Amino acid sequence: MSTTTNADISNRGRVAARALRSADTDLRDAALEAIAKELEQNAVEILAANAEDVATALATDTATSLVDRLTLNDQRLAALVQSVRDVAALADPVGRVVEDRRLHNGLELSKVRVPIGRVLVVYESRPNVTVDVAALCIKSGNVALLRGSAAAANSNAVLGDAVRAGLVSVGLPADVVISIEGSRDDLGLLVADANTADIVVPRGGEALKDFLLERSRIPVLAAAGGNCHVYLDRDADTEMAVAIVLNAKVQRPGVCNAAETLLVHGERLDLLEPVLGALQAEGVELRGCERTRAAVDLDLIAATDADWATEYLDLILAVRVVDDLDAAIEHIDLYATGHSEAIVTNSIDAARRFTDGVDSACVYVNASTRFTDGGEYGMGAEVGNSTARLHVRGPIGLEDLTTTKYVVIGTGQTRG
C-alpha cells in the first residue's frame, strides 16, 4: 500500500461500485468471458510469474503442502479459466425478487437481492483466489478488494493485470478489482477504517481470522481454518473407511478441507490396522492416543492434547479411539473449527444423529471432507468457506455476496 492511502482505496472502490451497479447481466458476463480469454492468452507469463513465487518458497524451506497450495501449472490454470466461465454461466442473483406483496395501505412492496458493495478478501498463498474472488464479485455486482500475501506476489500481480484488462476491454472500470499491498501493520490500519469496505473475508488460517476479528471495524465473515474430522462408526465398512480417510488426508493435505483428526469407535479397533497402514504407506505421520497405540502393531507417535486442536496442513494425522458416537460428537464439538466433518457408517440412525449433533458448516455421511468447495457444490468457485454463523456458513458463492433491499411503490400514500 506504500503510496496508496485508505481514503484512495475507499474512493476508488465507491466510484467503481457505482459504475458496476448500472452494468446489466450481459455486460458482467461479457467481462468474465474477456477475463477468461486474457488468462488464456497470458498463460506463459502467468506460469512464469508463479514459478518465481514457487522458487522463492522452495528456497526458504516452505512446507511441501504449502508449496502445492501456491503452485499453478497448465492443468490448474485451465481449471481456473473454466471456473470463470462456469461462474458466468450461473444465474445472476442481482435483482432477484425474494418477496413481492401489496400492503394493507395499497403500497407495493418488493424485497430484492442487491450487491453487498465492496468486498475485501485477505488471503494467504493461493493465487487462484485472485481470479475466483474477482469472478464471483463481478458476476454479483460487487467491487473486489484483493489483499494477497507476499508469498504469491508475482502470481497475484500478473493474474490481477489479466482481470483488469478484461474489465477495461468491455468498458467497465479497472477498479472493479483493486489489488492492495502492504505489511501486516498496514492491513491492521486498513481494516480499522470502516470506510474501506462493506465486508471483509479472511481466507486463511485461524491466526489471520483472529487478527482481523481483533482489529477490524468492518464486518468480518470468517472463512478460516479447518480442523476437520473423519469418524469411523461401529457400522463402518472397512473398504469405504480406508478410501475416505485416505482421500480426506492425502489428496491435498495443505488445504482447509483436509482431515486432521481420525476418530474410531471403540468397538471397531479392527479398522485401525488397515486404515492406519494405508495412511503410513502414503507417508502420513500418525499421532495416536494410548488406546490407538495399544491396539496396533505400527509405529505411532504419542498424541498430546495439542494435537486434537491442530490444523497440520501437512501429511500428519491425529488418531483417537472414542467410546461411541456421542463421544465422537463431543470431541468434534470441543476441538473442531466448524468447517467440515464426516462419518463413515452403514447405520441410518447413526448418520442422522451425527448430522444433527455436529455443529459445523458442512457435514458428510460416507463421503470425504475434501468435497467442501464452491466448485464441487456447483457454485463455479468460492470466496472461501465460511465458519461463521452470519450471514452464511459453508462455501461462499454468488448469492452469499448479495444482501437485500426493499423497493416500495405507492400512489401518493402518506402515513397518518
N, C-alpha and C positions, 0 to 999 in steps of 0.2 A: 504493500500500500504506500510505500515511500512518499511519493508526492501527491497521492490521491487522498483527499480528506473524506471523513464520514459524510459530510454535507454534500460533497461531489457525488458520492455513491447514491445517497438518498435522492438527490435531484435528478440524476440521470435515470434512476430506476422509476421515479414517478413519471417523468416525461415519456419513457418507453412504455410504461403501463397504460398511459392514456392512448397512445397510438395503437397498442395491441388490442385495447377494448373495442376499437372500431374495425378490427380485422375479422372478416367472417371466416367460417369453417374452411371454405375453399382456399382462401389465402394462407391460412395457417397450415393446411395440408400441403399446399404448394411449397411453403417454406421447408417443411420436413423432407419432401422429395428432393429439393435443392440441396439440403444438408447431406442427405444420403449420397447424392452424386459427388459432392465436394469430398466426402470421406473416401469414396472410391477413387476419385481422381488424384487424391493426395496420399494414397496408401503407402507409397515408398517413403515419403517424408515422415509420415506418422510413425511407421515402424522404425525408421532410423532414430527419431527422437526418443522413442520408447527404449530402443537398445541402449541409448546413453543412460537413461534412468536405471535400467536393469544392471548395466555395468557398474554404475556407482553403488548400487545396492549390494552387489556381489563383492565389491572391493571393501565394503565396510562390514562384511560378515553378517549381513541381514539373514534372518532365518529363511530357509528354503520355502516354507509355506507362504511367507510374506512376499518373497520374490515372485512366486507364482501368481499371487494376487495382483502384483504390479505389471506382470508381463502381458503384452499384446503380441499376437502372431497373425498369420494370414487368416486362420480359421476364426480366431476371436474377433478380428476386425470385421470379417464378413458377417459374423453373428451380430456385431454392433450395428452395422449398416442395416441388416434385416430388422433389428429391433426398432429402428427409426421408422421404417416402412410399416412395421406392424402397428406402431402407435398411430401413424397416420390413418390406418385402415379402421381404427376403432371409432365407435360412435362418439360424437362431441358432447360432453356433458354440459357445456355452457349454454344457457338459455333454456335448459330442460325445465318444464313446469312440474314442480313437486306437488303443488296443491292449487286448486282453482275453484273458487266458490263465491256466491253472492251473499253479502251480509244482510242483516235484517233491515238496515237503513238504505239498501239499494247499492251500496258500494261493491264494485267488482274487485275481489282480492285474488292475487296470484302470488304464489311463492315460487321463485325461480332460482336456478343454480347460476352462480357468477364466480369468476376467478377470485382466489384469495387476494392476489395483488402482486406482492414481491416476496419471493420465496428464497431465503438464504440457506444454502446447503453447505455444511462444513464436513469435509470427508478426507479420509486418510488413504494414501497409496493408490486406490483403484482408479485408473484413468477412464475406465468405461463409464464411471458415474458422471463424468463431464457431459457425455453425449446422452446418456439415459435421462438425466435430470433436465437437460435442455429440451429434449424432445417432448417429455411429459409436460413441462411448463408451457412450451409454445402451443401444444395442442389444447391445453386447458386455459389458455389466455393469460398465463402468468409470466412475469419477468423472473428470470433465474439469476440469482447472485451466487456465484460459484467460488468457494474458497477451498481449493485443494491443498495437498501437502507438498512440502519441498521434495519429497521422495519421487513424486511424479511430475515435477515442474515442467520438464521438457515435453512430456507427453500431453499434459493438460494444455500447454500453450498452443501446440500445433492443432490439437483437436478443437480448442476454442476458436482458433482462427478459421477453421473449416466451417464451424457452426455459424459464426458471424458472417462469413462470406455468403453462405446460403441464405441467410436472412436478408441481407442487403440486395441480393440478386432478384428478390421478388418484391422489393420495395418496403420492407419492414426495417425498423431501426436496428443497427448492430447491438445497441444497448438493451435489446430484449434479453440478451445473455451477457452478463458482466462478470469478468474474472477478477478476483480480489487476491492480492498477495499480502505478505507481511508476516511478522513474528506472532508468537502466541500472545504477547502483550498487546500487539495491535488488534488481534482478534478480540481480546477482552474489552478493549475500548470500543470496538465496532459494535458488539452486541449489547454494550451498556447504553447505547444510544437507541432509544425506542423508535426513532425516525428512520433508521437504516432499512428496515424490512418489516413485513407484516407477520412473518413466522420464520423461525429458524429450525432446521432439521440437522442434528448431528448424525453423520453416517460413519460410525467408527466404534471404538471400544467404550467401555464404561467410564474410563478416565476422561475422555472427550465429553461424554454426556454430562458427567458431574461438573466439569469445568464450565460448560455453558449454562447449566442449571443454576450454578452459583453466581454467575456474572451477568446473565442476560436479562435485559428489561424487555426483550422481545419474547413473545410466547414461544416455548420450546416444545417441539414434537419429537420426542426421543426415539430415534431409530438407532439403537446402540448394540451393545454386546449380546452374544448368545451363549449362555452356559446351558447347552441343550442336553437332553437325556433320552436314552432308549431304555425301556423297561421290558424285560422278558418275563411274562406272566407264567403261572403254573401250567396253563394250557397252551404254551407256545410250541409251534412246530420248529424242530431243530434246524432243518434246511433253510426255512424262512428266516429264522433268527440270525443265522450266520450271514446270509445275504444282506439283510437290512442293516445289521450292525457294521459290517464291512463297508457298505456304501456310505452310511452316515458318518463314519470316521475317516475313511481312507480316500474317497473320491477327490475331495478338495479340502484338506484339513485346515487350511488357513482362512476359511470363510465362516461367517457368523451362524450359518445353519448346520454346521458340522457338529456331530455329537461329541461331548466332552466327558460324560459320565454314563456308564452302563450299570443298570440295576437289575438284579436277578432274584426271582422268587426263591425263598429258602427251601422249597420242596423240589426245585429244579436245578440242583447242583450238577446234574449230568450235562447241562447246557454249557457249563464253563469250559471244559476241555476243548470241544470243537470250535466254540466261538473265539476263545482267547488264543487258541493255537492258530486259527486263521488270521487273527489280527497280528500276532507275532511274526507270522510268515510274511506279512506286508510291512514289517519294520516298525510296528507300533510299540512304544514303550508302555507297559501296563503297571498301574499303581493300584494294588488291591488291598481291601480290608482284611482283617485277620481271618474271617470265615472264608473269604475267597482264596487266600494263600494256602489255607489248610486243606482246601478241597481239591487242589490241582497239583500236578507234578510239573509245574512250569516255574520259570524264574520271574518272579514279580517283585517289584519294589513295594515296600510297606507304605500304604496311603496314610496321609495325615488329614486332619480336619481341613486344612487349607486347600487340599486337592479337590474337595467337593465343591468349593466356591470358585475354582479357577477355570477361566476360558483359555485353554492352551494355544489354540490356533496352530496346532502342530500335531505330529504323529505321537501323541500322548493321550492315554485314556485312563480315567479313574474307574475302578470297578468295585461295586459294593453288593453284597448279598443282603437282602431285606426279608423280613419275616413274611410279608404278604403284600397284597395290592395297596392296602391302606398305608402301610409303612412306606411304600414307594411314593405314593402321593404326598405323604408327609415330608419325605426327603426333598422332593421336587419343590414343594411349597416353600421349604426353608432355603434352598440354595439356587433355584432357577432365576434367571433374569427375565422371565416372562416371554421368551422367544418361541421356541419350538420343542415339543416333547412327543415321544412316540411310545406306543405299547405294541408288543407282539403277542397275540393271543388268538385262540380259536373259540373263546367264550364271548358270546354276545353280551352277557351280563357284565363281565369284566371290562369289555370295551366301553360299554355305556357308563359304568362307574368311573372309568379313567377319564373319558371325555367330559363328564360332568364335574369331576373332582379336581382336575388340573386347571389352574387358572393362568394359562399362557395364551399368547396371541394365536398360535397355531398348534393344534393337537392332532396327532396321526394315529390311525389304527392300521397295523400291518403295512406300513409304508415308511420310507426313510425321511428323516427330518430335512434332507437336502432338497426337498421339493418346495420349501418355503422361499418363493421367488416370484416376483411380479410376472416375469416372462412365462414361468411354468403355470401360473394361475390365469393365463390368458389376458394379462394386462399390457402386454407388449414390452414393458420394462417396469422399473420401480424406482422411487426416490430413495427408498430404504425400507426396512421392516420395523414398523413401529412397535415398541414395547410399552408405550404409554397407554392411557385409557381414554384420553380426549385428544382429538375428536375421532381418531381412527386407531385400530390395532391391526397388526399384520402388514403385508405388503402395501405400500402407499402408491396408489395408481391415480389415474386421471380424475375420477370423481372425488377422491380424497384431497385433491388440490383445488377444490371448489368450496364455497360457502353458499349461503342463500340470502336473498333479499326479497322483501315484499313490494310488489307493484300494485298500487291501489288506484282504481279509476272511478271517478264519480261524475255526477251530473249537476254539480253545484251544491252538494250537501255541506252543511255546517253543523257543528256539534253544539247542542243546547246545554 
